[in-house]
Amino acid sequence: MIKRTSSKTIKALFSKWPVVTLTGPRQSGKTTLCRSEFPKLPYVSLEDPDRRAYALEDPRAFVSEYASGAIFDEFQRVPDLPSYLQRLVDENQRSGQFILTGSQQLEVMANVSQSLAGRTAILKLLPFDFAEVSKFVDLKNLDRLLLTGFYPRVHDKDLDPAQAYAAYFETYIERDLRQLAAIRDLSLFQRFVRCCAARVGGLLNLNDLASDVGVSHSTIREWISLLEASYIVYLHRPWSTNTTKRLTKSPKIYFYDVGLACYLLGIENESHVRSHPLRGSLFENMIVMEVLKRRLNAGLSDNLFFYRDSNHIEVDLLAEHGAAVSLVEIKAASTPSGSFTKALKSFKNSFPTLEVAGHIVYTGESQKRSDWPLVHYTQLGELFGS
């Protein structure tokens, strides 16, 4: 079993808060993390029909059985559970009582914000990061890395990526989607998700998607929200400023796991990755997710954006640190080019009052040739801090 990067964070949070809420995609390792780090806590899966029925029918009696603490897995299946836990938490007045896990982030956040505000720390667990997946895959084998993605089960069980992600997607359709919304035409929804994959790394255009899928603009908006809620797609927010400079307002679309994006694009092996026209976008997707994982694993919030102005000058990744910003250009190329720094220089010139630092993440050797160091993608290190 791989020691997760977030292990120290969840233990630290549990020592200070009465409740820790752990959310993230299905099969990202939430249950394994909780049970391995807190083996003495009773574990209750609310996916189990009998336990769920008991919790729904007699929540007070159910909760009283775990007055000393417990791990409640997929707790959003019992929406009123946090309300009953609130009483116990307030009575006991101690840290380290309950851990709640959930894989539908909108429902999870709605439930805990209403009843457990000020009583729970929130931690998001995404699939493996570079350090974790390196136990199974050579990080320098980029095409293999993109193909396999980062879901623990794919690596731990040495599964064929195309088969594994096909099963994952079908399970998502059958379980999460039916819980979140009533989709009448599942084949049309599947087409929609594949259309999203075809736009990976691009600006989200709802009208364009609606036209390609053959549904209304409002339906596309609802379906995008479903993909966000169930940790399928990540909408990368555009950076905004109070100046009059015209900036894009549309987010960019990525997938929480690049392996799933590859499957949805029909990529089945490394040679398909190598020759695919979206290889650069998939690489960009992977790097953005890796930086996000570094922050989330440390218990930090998502402070990541991209920059794009009316002249189509674009910086792939921007992180705010108070009055300072960190910029990252992402290039699926191994040979340095003067064009790599064009957007970075333009941004710095456009915002002279900001403290700006920047890097270029690419597939070549790390080197410092100017004010904008080049970093091999396997050596991201603590570029964005933790």
N, C-alpha and C positions, 0 to 999 in steps of 0.2 A: 504493500500500500504506500502510495506517495504522500509524503508530508506536504500539505498544502501551504502555500505562501501566506495565506490569511489565518493560519492557525494561531499565531501569536496575537493577532488582532482580536479574534473572537474570544480568546481566553481573557485578554485584557478588558474587553467590554463587559464580559460576564462578571468580572470581579468588581465592576463599578456600577452596573445597572441591574435592576431587579429582573428585567426582561431584555432578551436580545432577539430581534427579528431578523432572520436570515432569508433573503429572497434571491432569486436567480432562475435561470432556465431549468427546465426538467433535465435530469441526468448531468447536471453540472457538478455534482458531488456534495450537495448540501447535507443529505442524510449521513453519508459516510464521514464527512467532516465533524458533524455534531456528535455522532455516536463514538467516534474515535477519541475526540477531545474531552467528552464528558461521559465516560462509560458508566458512572454511578447513577446518572439520571435515568429514570424510567423513560422508555421510548414508546410513543403512541402514534401510530399511523392513522390519520383520519381518512385515508383512501380505503381503509378496511371498512366494508359495509356495516359490519356489526358494531364496531367502535363508533363509527360516524352516526349510526342510528341512535345509539345510546346517548351520545353527546347532544344530538338534536332534540331528542324526546325529553331528556331529564338533565339539562346542562348543569344544574346546581349539584346534583348527586355525582355526576361525572367528574366535575372539577374537584369536589371534595376528596375524591380518591387520590388526588395528586397534590394535596395541600403543601407537601414538602418540596415540590418542584418536579418538572418533567420536560421532555422534548415533545412538542406537538407538531408532527409533520403534516404539511399541506393543510394548515389550520384554516385556510380560507374556505374549506369545505363546510365548516361550521361557523357561519358569519357572526353569531352572537358570543362565541367563545371569549374574545378579548374583554367583553363587558363583565363576564363572570370572573375572569382572572384579575380584573382591576381591584375587586374587593379583597381578594387574597393578598395581592401585592401591597395594598395600602395597610392591611392588618399586620402583615409580617415585617414591613419596614426594613428589608434587608436586600442586599444585592445578590445576584446569582440564583434566581428562583426558576425562571422558565426560559425556554428557547422555542421560538415559533419559526417554522419554515414555510415558505410558500413560493409557487412558481408562476403566479399571475399577479404582476406587480401593481396593477391598478386596484384590484380587489384587496390585495395585501395592505397597500398603503391606506386605502379608505378605511379598512377595519381597525388598524392600529392607531391611526390619527384621531379617530373618534373616541376610543376608549382608553388607549394607553399613551396618550400624549404626555410627554415628560417622564414616562416610566420605562420607555424602551429605547435601546440603541438599535440602529438599523445598519445592517451590513449586506452588501450585495456580493454574491459569489458567481463569477462567470466560469466558463470552462478553463482548462489548464492555461497557464501563462508559459512563456518561453522556458523559464527555469524548470517548471514541472514537466513539460512535454519533452524536454531534452533527455529525460531518462529513457525515452522510447524512440525518438527520432533525431537524426543528425540535423541540427538547426541549419547547417549550411546547405542541406539538400532542399532548396527552396520549393521546387515543384512538388516534392513529396510532402512537405510541410503544409502547403496550400491545399493539396488533395485530401490529406487525412484530417485537417482541421484540428480542433483542440478538445473535443469532448472526451472525458476520461475513459468511458467505456470502449470507444473505438481503439484506444491504445492498450488499455489494460487487458482486453480480451483479444487483441490483435485481429480485429474485424476488418473485412473488406470495406473500405470507406463508402463506396457507392451503395452497397447493400445496407450498410449500417445507417446511412443518412436517408435512404429510401424508407426504411423501417421507422426511423425517428419522425420523418415527416408524416407518414401515414398515422402513426400513433398520435401525433399532434392534432391532425385533422379529426381523428375519432374521439379523442379525449378532451383536450383543452378547448378546441373550437366549439364543440357541442355544449360545453359548459358556459362559454362566454357569449355565444350568440347563435341564433338560428339561421344558418346559412342554407338556403334552399337548394342551390346548385353547387355542390362541392367541386365538380370538375371545373366550373367557372372560377371558383376561388383558387383552385390549384393553378390554373392558368395565370391568374392575377399574381400569385406569389412568384411564379417563374418570370413573369414580366418585370417584377421588382428586381429579381436577380440579374436580369439583362441590363438593368440600369445601375448596377452597383458602382458606387463612387461618383455618381452623377447627381445633379440637382433633382429634387423630387418635383415632378410636374403632374398634378392630379388630373388635369384635363387630358394630357397626353396618355396617361395610364388608362383613364376611362375610355378613351377612344380605342386603344389597342385591345382592351379586355371586353368592351361592349357593354359596359354598365354606366350608371350615372356618376357624376362627380361626387355627389353626396355618399354614394355607396363606396366609392374608392376611399374617401376620407374615413368612413367607418371601418373599412377593412384594414387600412393602415394602422388605425388605433388598436385593432385586434392584434396585429403583428407586433406592435410595440408592447402591448400588455402582456403578451406571452413570450417575450424575449426572443423573437425571431429577427426583427429588424431594429436597427439603431439609427435614429435620426440625428445626424451630426449638425448641430445648430450653427447658424451663421453668426459671426461676431458683429455686434452693433456698437455704435458710438453716438455721442451727442452732437457731433459735428454735422455739417450739412453735406458731407461727402456721401454720395449715393452708393449704398451697399446692397447686396442681394438680401432678400428676406426669406428665400426658400432654403430648407435644410437639404443636406446631402444624405443619400440613403446607403447604409451599410448593413451587413448582417452581423449579428452577435458572434456567429461562427462562420469562418470563411469556408470550412469544409462543406457545410450545408449549402452555401452559395454555389460552390463548385458542382455539387450534385444537381441542384436546380438548373444549372446551365448545361447539364448533360455531360459533364466532364467525368470520365471513368478511370483514367490512368494518368501517369506523369507526362506522357507525351502529349496528351490532350491539353494539359496545363501549359506545357512549354510553348505550344503553338497557338494558344487561344488568344483572340484579340483583346480580351479583358484581363489578361494576366497582370498588367500593370495596375489595374483597378483592384484586383483581388489582393495584390501585394499591399496596396494602400489601405485596404480594408483591414488586413491583418495587423499592420503597424498601428493604426488608430486604436484597434481593440487592445493591443498589447499595452499601449500607454494608458488606456482607460483601466485595464486590469491592475496596473501598478498602483493607481490611485485608489481604486475600490478595495483592493486587497489590504491596503493600509488604513481602511476606514475613512478615506477622504471622499469628498463629493466630486461629482463630474464637473470639472471646470474647463472642459475642452470645447473648442470652437474651430471653425475655419473662416478664412477671410476671402471675400471676393467683391471687387468693386465694379462699377459700370463699364470700365475698360477691360474687364475680364482678367484683371490681375488677381491671381488666386494663390493663397498660402494654405497648404493642406491641413495644418494643425496649429492652433494657437491656444495657449494656456495663460490664464490671468493669474498673476501673483501680486495682488495689491495694485500698486502703480506701475508694475513691470509686466511685460509679456514675454513669453517664450514662443518662438516660432519654429516649425519643423516643415521642411519640404521633403516629400517622399518620392523617390525615383527608383523604379525597377530597372536600374541600369548599373553597370559595373565600371564604366569609364566616366570620370569627372568631366563636366562641361561647364563652360562659362554661363550657359543659360540657366543652370541650377539656381543661381543666386539672384536672378532677375526679380522675382516676386518679393524676395526677402528685402532687397535693397529698396524696391519701390515702396514697400510698407514702411520701412524706417524713415524714408524721406517724406512720406505722407503724414507721419505722426512724430515730428521731431521732439515733442515734449515727453514722449514715453521712453522708458528704459527698455530697450529691446535687445534680446539675445536670440540667436538662431542657430539651427543645425540643419544639415542635409542628411537624411537617412537613405542609404542606397545599398546596392549589393556588392560594391567594391570595397577596397581596403580603407580602414579608418585613417584619416590624415587631416592635419590642420594646415590649409594652404592660404587662408584669408581670415577675415572676421567671422566666417561661416564655416566651422569645421564639418568635415564629412565623417559620418559614422556608419560603420557596417551594421546592418540591422540586427545582427546577433549580439552587438555590443551596446545596446541601448542603455544598459546599466540603470542608473537612477537619474536619467535625463530630466524627468519631470518630478523628481523628488518623491518622498513618501513620508 
